[in-house]
Amino acid sequence: MARVVLGVAGGIAAYKACSLLRLLTENGHDVTVVPTAAALRFVGAPTWEALSGHPVSTQVWDDVAEVPHVRLGQAADLVVVAPATADLLARAAAGLADDLLSSTLLTARCPVVMAPAMHTEMWGHAATRANVATLAARGVTIVPPASGRLTGADSGPGRLPEPEDLYAVCERLLAGDRREAEDRREAGPLAGRSVVVTAGGTREPLDPVRFLGNRSSGKQGFALAAVAAARGADVLLISANTSLPAPPGVTVVPGDTALEMRDGVLSAGKAADVVVMAAAVADFRPREYATEKIKKTYGDGADGGRGAEAAPTIELVRNPDILAELVAARGDDASPVVVGFAAETGDAHGTVLEHGRAKLERKGCDLLVVNEVGAGKAFGQDTNTVTILRQGSSHTVEAGPASKEAIAAAVWDAVQDIL
């Protein structure tokens, strides 16, 4: 059974989407219908809900606790939009996210099918053709409209293809996606390997509204997970405070504080072949958590004046060293392979690379990925530059400046050398 999102835009052909929905559900697929507000003027929400068995919404403001504008796209195996009007094509091509359907299209990392339907003049307009070309270049499957009777007496190209034809396209894409995933798992260089990756930056709560944290976006960790999955690995991604969509084929679980991440890593690492600690884990946390917000007026005197003790003193305690614990817990077979990350700045005591080499020896991990951080470097960026150090070897691998996906590929190449 596949999880399908059926998007319906506001055109008269919306009634045909009911038949497409029926074909999908009767063949065992779990379908969530996401209409636009205009689509509901052609076919009402009760019809979609009765046929799909799921509630219907058009806005991101409904059921906010479930974060539907992100969750629907992340969880889908296929998104199909039928009909896709000229307006929706334009919004999708521009990357707008002004309703639930357009937001879902932005978060989807599965195959996307769009079936345009509109009057002939609109279909032939240069703007529509440019939008279709843009979407196709991004990997969207465009099912061209059929030619035939439109609304009123008009006839010509612009008619929505028959539901049976659209269903056949959906089944081919679903089958192809399954075969591709199976082939990748069986033939990739990491096929049969179990991998744990950490990503993001932990946050250590101070009071209900404040925390100690860092600027890590999680992009490098997510890229490492995505590349490992593409190479056939079974990947568990422990993510700390990120808003990134789950990479295809990757299981994502939260580990928002250092202690939560420690529990997840040590538990999952026991059965893993490789653990990559790409998350920026806080070194310290507040000793005491204030159950109520610490007010700005803290320490004010009875007369309204402020004294030397007006600001609270926050006592910190050291967080556990997850990387060192992971290495210490290994058996005689030195499994799993452990990869650490070192976000460093040079100082009076040494360069970035010197600090990295010292950390490699101190931690005992197999590989250490060292990168310099600072304003406009590493954190939050789409590119990175790293040096990969290997335990017991003076040889280094320089990677970047390059995309974080390319950096991830270089890291996994080094891991595969050890495996």
C-alpha positions in Angstrom: 0.0 0.0 0.0 1.3 3.4 -1.0 0.6 6.7 0.7 -0.7 9.1 -2.0 -1.6 12.7 -1.8 -4.2 13.7 -4.4 -4.1 17.4 -5.0 -7.1 19.0 -6.7 -7.1 22.5 -8.1 -10.0 24.7 -9.0 -11.1 23.6 -12.4 -14.3 22.1 -13.8 -12.4 18.8 -14.3 -12.2 18.4 -10.6 -15.1 16.0 -10.8 -12.9 13.6 -12.7 -10.5 13.4 -9.8 -13.3 11.6 -7.9 -12.9 8.7 -10.3 -9.1 8.8 -9.9 -9.5 8.7 -6.2 -11.8 5.7 -6.4 -9.2 3.8 -8.5 -6.4 4.5 -6.1 -8.3 3.5 -3.0 -9.9 0.4 -4.6 -6.4 -0.8 -5.4 -5.2 -0.6 -1.8 -3.6 2.9 -1.7 -4.1 5.2 1.3 -5.1 8.6 -0.3 -5.3 12.0 1.3 -7.1 14.6 -0.8 -5.7 18.1 -0.6 -8.0 20.5 -2.6 -7.5 24.2 -3.1 -10.2 26.5 -1.8 -11.4 27.0 -5.4 -11.6 23.2 -6.0 -14.2 23.0 -3.2 -16.5 25.2 -5.2 -16.7 22.4 -7.8 -16.6 19.3 -5.5 -17.4 19.7 -1.8 -15.3 18.4 1.1 -17.9 15.7 2.1 -17.4 14.0 -1.2 -13.7 13.9 -0.8 -13.9 12.7 2.8 -16.4 10.0 2.0 -14.3 8.6 -0.9 -10.9 8.8 0.8 -11.9 8.1 4.4 -9.8 11.1 5.6 -10.7 14.6 6.6 -10.1 17.3 4.0 -8.4 20.7 4.5 -7.2 23.5 2.3 -5.3 25.6 4.8 -2.1 25.2 6.8 -4.0 26.6 9.8 -6.2 23.5 10.3 -4.9 20.8 12.7 -1.7 22.8 13.3 -0.4 20.5 16.0 0.1 17.8 13.3 2.0 20.3 11.0 0.2 19.0 7.9 1.9 21.4 5.5 5.2 19.6 6.2 4.0 16.1 7.3 1.9 15.3 4.2 4.7 15.8 1.7 7.3 14.1 3.9 5.2 11.0 4.4 3.9 10.6 0.8 5.1 8.0 -1.6 3.4 9.9 -4.5 1.8 13.3 -5.0 -0.6 13.6 -8.0 -2.3 16.9 -8.9 -5.4 16.5 -11.1 -6.5 18.8 -12.4 -3.5 21.2 -12.3 -4.8 24.6 -13.4 -2.8 27.3 -14.9 -2.8 29.2 -11.6 -1.5 26.2 -9.7 1.2 25.5 -12.2 2.4 29.1 -11.9 2.4 29.0 -8.1 4.2 25.6 -8.0 6.8 26.8 -10.5 7.4 30.0 -8.4 7.7 27.9 -5.2 4.8 29.7 -3.5 3.4 28.1 -0.3 0.1 30.0 0.3 -2.1 27.1 1.0 -1.9 23.4 2.0 -1.5 22.0 -1.5 1.3 24.3 -2.6 3.1 23.8 0.8 2.8 20.0 0.3 4.4 20.3 -3.1 7.4 22.1 -1.6 8.0 19.4 1.1 7.4 16.4 -1.1 10.6 14.4 -1.9 8.6 11.6 -3.6 7.6 11.4 -7.3 5.2 14.2 -8.3 2.6 14.0 -11.1 0.8 17.0 -12.5 -2.0 16.7 -15.0 -2.7 20.2 -16.5 -6.3 21.0 -17.5 -7.5 24.4 -18.7 -8.8 26.2 -21.8 -6.7 25.9 -25.0 -5.6 29.5 -24.9 -4.3 29.2 -21.4 -2.5 25.9 -22.1 -0.8 27.5 -25.2 0.2 30.7 -23.4 4.0 31.3 -23.1 3.8 31.7 -19.4 2.1 28.4 -18.9 4.5 26.6 -21.2 7.5 28.2 -19.3 6.0 27.1 -15.9 5.5 23.5 -17.2 9.1 23.4 -18.5 10.4 24.6 -15.1 8.5 21.9 -13.2 9.6 19.2 -15.7 13.2 20.3 -15.2 12.8 19.7 -11.5 11.7 16.2 -12.0 7.9 16.6 -12.0 6.1 14.2 -14.3 3.8 16.2 -16.5 0.8 14.3 -18.1 -0.1 16.5 -21.1 -3.8 17.4 -21.5 -5.9 15.6 -23.9 -7.7 17.2 -26.8 -11.5 17.3 -26.8 -14.6 18.9 -25.5 -14.0 21.6 -22.9 -16.6 23.7 -21.1 -19.4 25.2 -23.1 -19.0 24.8 -26.9 -15.2 25.0 -26.7 -13.0 22.2 -27.9 -9.3 21.6 -28.2 -6.1 20.8 -26.2 -6.6 21.3 -22.5 -8.9 18.5 -21.4 -7.9 16.4 -18.4 -6.9 12.9 -19.4 -9.2 10.1 -18.4 -8.9 8.8 -14.8 -7.8 5.4 -16.0 -4.9 6.9 -17.9 -3.8 9.0 -14.9 -4.0 6.0 -12.6 -1.8 4.0 -15.0 0.9 6.7 -14.8 0.6 6.7 -11.0 1.1 2.9 -10.8 4.1 3.0 -13.1 5.8 5.6 -11.0 5.0 3.8 -7.7 6.2 0.5 -9.2 9.4 2.1 -10.6 10.1 3.9 -7.3 9.8 0.5 -5.4 12.1 -1.2 -7.9 14.6 1.6 -7.7 14.7 1.4 -3.9 15.1 -2.4 -4.0 17.8 -2.2 -6.6 19.6 0.4 -4.6 19.5 -1.6 -1.4 20.7 -4.7 -3.2 23.4 -3.2 -5.3 24.8 -0.1 -3.5 28.2 -0.1 -1.9 26.6 0.1 1.5 24.0 -2.5 0.8 23.3 -4.6 4.0 24.9 -2.0 6.3 23.1 -0.5 9.2 24.0 3.2 9.7 23.2 5.8 12.4 23.7 9.5 11.7 23.2 12.4 14.0 22.3 15.9 12.8 21.4 19.3 14.0 22.2 21.2 17.2 21.1 20.1 20.6 19.3 22.6 22.9 19.7 22.6 26.6 16.7 24.1 28.3 17.2 26.9 30.9 13.5 27.8 31.5 10.3 27.3 29.5 11.3 29.8 26.9 15.1 29.8 26.8 17.8 27.4 26.0 21.6 27.1 25.4 22.1 26.0 21.8 24.1 26.5 18.6 23.6 27.5 15.0 23.8 24.1 13.4 21.0 23.7 10.7 21.5 19.9 10.4 22.1 20.2 6.6 25.4 18.3 6.7 23.9 15.4 8.8 20.9 15.2 6.5 23.1 15.1 3.5 25.2 12.3 5.1 22.0 10.3 5.7 20.6 10.8 2.2 23.9 9.7 0.5 24.1 6.6 2.8 20.6 5.7 1.9 21.3 6.2 -1.8 24.2 3.8 -1.5 22.0 1.1 -0.1 22.4 1.5 3.7 19.6 1.1 6.2 19.7 4.6 7.8 18.5 5.8 11.2 18.8 9.6 11.5 18.8 11.1 15.0 17.8 14.7 14.5 18.1 17.6 17.0 15.9 20.6 16.4 15.8 20.7 12.6 13.1 21.6 10.2 14.4 19.7 7.2 12.3 17.1 5.3 13.3 13.5 5.9 15.6 12.1 3.1 14.0 9.4 1.0 14.3 5.9 2.6 15.6 7.3 6.0 14.0 6.8 9.4 14.2 10.0 11.5 13.8 10.1 15.2 14.3 13.1 17.6 17.1 13.7 20.0 16.8 17.3 20.9 19.0 17.5 24.0 22.4 16.0 24.6 21.0 13.5 27.0 18.3 12.4 24.6 20.8 12.1 21.8 23.1 10.1 24.0 20.4 7.6 24.8 19.4 7.3 21.1 23.0 6.9 19.8 24.2 4.4 22.4 21.0 2.3 22.0 21.0 2.3 18.2 24.8 2.1 17.9 24.9 -1.4 19.4 23.6 -2.9 16.2 25.0 -0.5 13.7 27.9 -1.0 11.3 28.7 2.8 11.2 27.8 5.7 13.4 28.4 9.2 12.1 28.2 11.9 14.8 27.6 15.0 12.7 25.3 16.7 15.2 26.6 19.7 17.2 26.1 18.5 20.7 26.2 21.1 23.5 29.2 20.6 25.8 27.4 22.1 28.8 23.8 22.4 30.2 22.3 24.4 33.0 22.5 22.6 36.3 19.1 23.7 37.3 16.0 24.1 35.1 13.7 27.0 36.0 10.1 25.7 35.8 8.9 29.3 35.4 10.3 32.0 33.0 13.1 33.9 34.5 11.8 37.5 34.5 13.8 40.4 33.2 13.1 42.1 36.5 15.1 39.4 38.3 16.8 41.0 41.3 15.0 44.3 41.3 14.9 45.9 44.7 11.8 46.8 46.5 12.3 50.5 45.5 12.6 49.6 41.9 16.4 50.1 41.7 18.7 47.5 40.3 21.7 46.2 42.2 24.8 44.2 41.4 22.9 40.9 41.6 20.2 42.0 39.1 21.1 39.2 36.6 20.9 35.6 37.6 24.0 33.4 37.7 23.6 30.3 35.6 25.7 27.3 36.8 26.6 24.8 34.0 27.4 21.2 34.2 29.3 19.2 31.6 27.3 17.0 29.2 28.4 13.4 28.5 30.9 12.9 25.8 28.8 10.8 23.4 31.6 10.2 20.9 34.1 8.9 23.6 31.4 6.7 25.2 30.6 5.2 21.8 34.2 4.3 21.2 34.7 2.9 24.7 31.6 0.7 24.3 33.0 -1.1 21.2 34.0 -4.7 21.5 37.1 -6.5 20.2 35.9 -6.3 16.6 36.0 -2.5 16.8 32.5 -2.3 15.5 30.8 0.0 14.7 33.0 2.3 12.6 32.8 5.6 14.4 33.0 9.0 12.6 33.3 12.2 14.6 32.9 15.8 13.5 35.0 18.7 14.9 33.8 22.2 14.3 36.9 24.2 15.2 38.3 27.7 15.3 42.0 28.4 15.4 43.4 30.2 18.5 46.7 31.0 20.3 47.1 27.3 21.2 46.9 25.9 17.6 45.4 25.9 14.2 42.1 24.3 13.2 43.9 21.2 11.9 46.1 20.9 15.0 43.1 21.0 17.2 41.4 18.4 15.0 44.4 16.0 15.2 44.4 16.3 19.0 40.7 15.6 19.2 41.1 12.5 17.0 43.7 11.0 19.3 41.7 12.0 22.4 38.4 10.6 21.2 39.7 7.4 19.6 37.2 7.4 16.7 38.1 6.0 13.3 37.6 9.1 11.3 37.3 12.8 12.2 35.8 15.3 9.9 37.3 18.7 10.7 35.9 22.0 9.5 36.4 25.6 10.4 33.4 27.5 11.7 32.6 31.1 12.0 30.6 33.9 10.4 29.4 32.6 7.0 31.2 29.3 7.4 29.7 25.8 7.7 26.7 26.4 10.0 23.5 27.1 8.0 25.3 27.2 4.7 24.7 24.9 1.7 28.4 24.4 1.1 31.2 23.2 3.3 35.0 22.6 3.3 36.5 19.8 5.5 39.6 17.8 6.2 39.0 14.1 6.9 41.5 12.6 9.3 42.0 8.8 9.8 43.1 7.2 13.0 46.7 5.9 12.8 47.4 7.6 9.5 49.1 10.9 8.6 47.1 10.9 5.3 44.4 13.5 5.0 41.5 14.0 2.6 40.6 17.5 1.6 37.0 18.0 0.4 35.4 21.3 -0.7 34.5 24.0 -1.0 31.6 21.9 -2.3 27.9 21.2 -1.6 27.2 19.3 1.6 26.0 16.4 -0.5 29.5 16.2 -2.1 31.1 16.5 1.3 28.9 13.6 2.4 30.0 11.5 -0.5 33.7 12.1 0.4 33.0 11.0 4.0 31.3 7.8 2.9 34.1 7.0 0.5 36.5 7.2 3.5 34.1 5.0 5.6 33.9 2.4 2.8 37.7 2.2 2.7 37.6 1.1 6.4 34.7 -1.3 5.9 
